Amino acid sequence: MERLPFDVIEDLKRFLREDIRSGDLTSNITIPVDAKGKATIYAKSKAVLAGMEEVIAIAELTGLQHDLHVFEGNWVNPGEGVLTLTGQARILLAIERVSLNIVQRMSGIATKTYNIVHEAKKMNPKVRVAATRKTTPGFRYFDKRAVKIGGGDTHRYALDDMVLIKNNHISVVGSVGEAVRLARREVSFSKKISCEVRTLQEALEAIKAGADIVLLDNFSPQDVAGVHKILTEKGLRNKIILEASGGIDQDNIKAYAESGCDVLSSGALTHSYESSDFNMLLTIE
């Protein structure tokens, strides 16, 4: 397992402090202080497993031993044990809810991502399905990592990852071309420049001004295919990465994948998933 970044470890500590506060009142009453236990996390629904690195980090932070049974990215079935933790019984119960919340959330996102990517690649094996920044504040790292585990592309983690010119930027500057030219003058070669467009003409303008990525926002699959066709006929298609976004989800992913885009961005991966179901069972040793 990879080591998590320092700031993520701090997030996990914060999650534990939020839930435990001054102590687990119930366990401190009912569980002897010296009791040792073994707790296994079980899947209760079919899912692509994610969140194991985080739970193992929680175990290490709290002095528990761990035994991983299933690696992240694999499918698990109801009743399948994925991770066993051993140590003080009170601690096992104190970290139960935070650990399960993380696994359930991340596995839900990974499962949705896998299903959408799988459908998309049936139509276009080369297409990338990417997440957006539509994540719950404070959970972006976890949500994005879950997308990666599910086979998706993480896209931007934050605003400084690349230049992404959107409608509001264009309205201030005055035109797509001027916005792209301004970015091209100011930004380092190490950062890509993406420009959101609403029409074919704006797409042509962005390409002429030097955009690396043309983002077709809220285009239908048929309109995306039309833009792809015209750019190909004009010899411009290979000059840029073509991306589509806006309302892309399980029900239309195949149509978008057939449109000729390189990247399909979907906020639904991280805002419209269904949490997977897991539980933890404790035995006293």
N, C-alpha and C positions, 0 to 999 in steps of 0.2 A: 504494500500500500504506500502511496505517496504521502509525504508530509504536507500538511495543510499550511497555507500562508499564515504568518503571525497574526494579521488582523482578523482572520477567520477564527483562529483559536480564541482571540479576545471576544468575538461574537458568541462563540459557544459558552464561554464563561459568563457572559452577560445573560444568555438564555437561562442558564442554570440559576444564576442569582435571582432572576425575575420570578422563577417558579418556586425555588426552595426558600428564599428569604431567610428567616431566622431558624428554619429547620422544618422537617416533615413531622408535623404534630402527631398525626395518626400512627406512623411507624415508630416514632419515639415512645409512644404509649404501649404499643402491642408487640414490638419486636425487641428481644433482648439485645443489648448493645454489642455483645460479643458473638452474636449469631452470624454464621457464615452461610452463604447461599449460592445457588447457581440459577441464572435466569437466561432463558432462550427466547429470542425473537422469532416468531413464526409468521409466515405469510398467511393471510386469510382470504386473499383474492389473487388471481393470476396477474402478474406484474413483471415489468423489467426492473430489476433491483437497483436501487441507488441509495446513497446516504450512508454506506458502510464506513467510509473513511471518517465521516463526521462522528459517528457513534463510537468508533474505535478511539478517536481523539478524546471524546468525553470519558471513555473508560480510562485512558491513560492519565487524564487530568484528575480523576477521582480515585486512583489507586486500584482499579479493577483489572483483572486478567481477561483476555478475550481469545476466542477461538472462532475464526471465520469459516463458515461452511459453504457459502456461495459467493462467488465474485460478482462485483457490480457489472451491470450490463447483461447479465444472464436472466432468462425468464425463471420465475419461481411460481409454484402452484400452491393452492390452499393446503395448509397443514405442513408445509416444508419449513424446517428450521434453517435460518440463515446466519445466525450469530449467537454464540453463547458467551455470557459474561459471568465471571465468578469473583467473589469477594465478600465484603461486609453486606449483610442482607439489607440493612437500612439504606446504604448507599445505592444498592441496586434498585430499590423502590424509589429513591429520591430522583434518580436520573431517568426513570422509566418514561414519563410523559414527554419530556423534551426529546429523548431519543426516538420515540415512536413518531412524534410529530414531524421530525426531520425526515425519517425514512418514508413515512406515508406521503408527505408532500413531494419529495424528490423522486420517489418511485412513480407517483402519479404523473409527474411531468415527463419523466423518462419514457413511461409507457405510451403516453399520448404522442410524444415526439417519434418514438419508434414506429408507431402505427401510421402516422402521416408520412414519414420518410419512406417507409416500405411501399405505400401506395404510390407516392410520387415516382419512385425509382422503377416501378413497373412500366411507366410510360416513358421515362427519360433517366437512364442510369447515371448520367453525369450531373443532373440537377442537384443543387444544394438547397436544403430547407433550413432557414435560419430563424433564430429567435429575434426579438426586438428588445427595447428597454422597458417594455410594459411588464415590469416585475414589481412585487411588493417592496416598498422601501425597506432596506436593511437585509433583504433576502436575495439580492441580485446574484451574488457569487453562487449561492446554493441552487438557485433556479437555473442559472446559465450552465452550471456544471451538470445538472440533471439533463439538460438539453443535449449536452455533449455525450453523456452516457447513453442517451437514447439514439444517438447517431445523427443529431442535428448540428448545425453550425451555430456558434455562439454570437456571431455578429459583433456589434460594439458592446463593450462592457460599460463604457462611460463616454462622456462628451468629447474627451480629448483623444479618443482612439483614431478618429479620422474626421475629415470635413464632410458634413452631410447638409447640403443646402436644401432647405425646405421652403414652402410657400411664404412663410413669414419673412424669411431672409430675402427672398426674391422681391417681395412687395416693398421692402425698405430700399433695396439697391436699385430696383427699377426694371430689371430684366434678367432672364436666365443667363444669357450670354455674359452680361456684366458681372453677375455674381460669381460665375465660374472663373472668369478672367481675373477678378480680384483675388479669389482664393489661389489661383495658379501663381500669381505674383508673390503672394505672401507666405504660402505654406511650404514646408520642406518637401523635398522629393520623397522622403520616407513616409509621407502620409498620402493616402488615396483621397481623391475628391469625388464625392457622389452628389448628384443633383436630382432632386425630385422634379418630375415633369408631369403636365396634365394633358399635353397634346403631342402629336407627332412633330409639329413644328418646333415645340420647345425641346424635344429630344434631339432634333437635328442641330438646334442652336447650342445645346449643351455639348454635343460631340465636337462641333466646330470650335468651341471655346476651350476645349481641352479636358473635359470631364473624363475621369477613369471609369465611372459607374453611372449609368442612367437608370433612375428608379421610376418605374411606371406606377404611379400611385392611383389606386382605385380604378384601374382599367379592367374591363371584363377579359376573360380568357381569349375571346375572339379578337378583341381590340389589341391585346398583347401580341397575338399571333400576326395580326396585320402590321404592327410596327416592326416586328421581327422580319417579316417578309420584305418590307420596303427598305429597311436598313441593309438587308442582305443584297438586294438588287442594286443599291447604291454603293456597294462595296465598303460599307461602314460597320457592318456587324462585328467584325473581328477587332475593331479598334476599341471596343468598350465591353465592360461587363454589363449585362442586361439583367435588371432586377425588377420584380413585381411585388407589390404589397397592397394590403387593404382588403380585409374580409376573407383572407385565405384560411381555409380550415379543411377538416376531413371530407366534407361533402363536395368540395370543388377542387381539391388538390390535384386530381388526375388531369382535369381540363387545363389547369395552369401549367402542370408539368409538360403537357403536350405543346404548349405555346411557343417553346423555343427559348425561354428564359434560362439564364445561368443560375439565378438565385431566386428563391421564393421566400419572402419574409412573412412570418406569421406571429402576431401577438398572442394568438390563441394558445400557443404552446405553453405559455406561462400565466395566462389569465383565465383560461377556460378549460383547465384540466380537471379530472376527478381524482381526488386522493386515493391511493391504494390502501388496502386495509391490512394492518399488521397488529399483532398483540405480543405481549411478553408474559411468560409464565415462570414463576419463581418456585424453587424447591429449597428447603433448608437442609443443609448438609450436617 
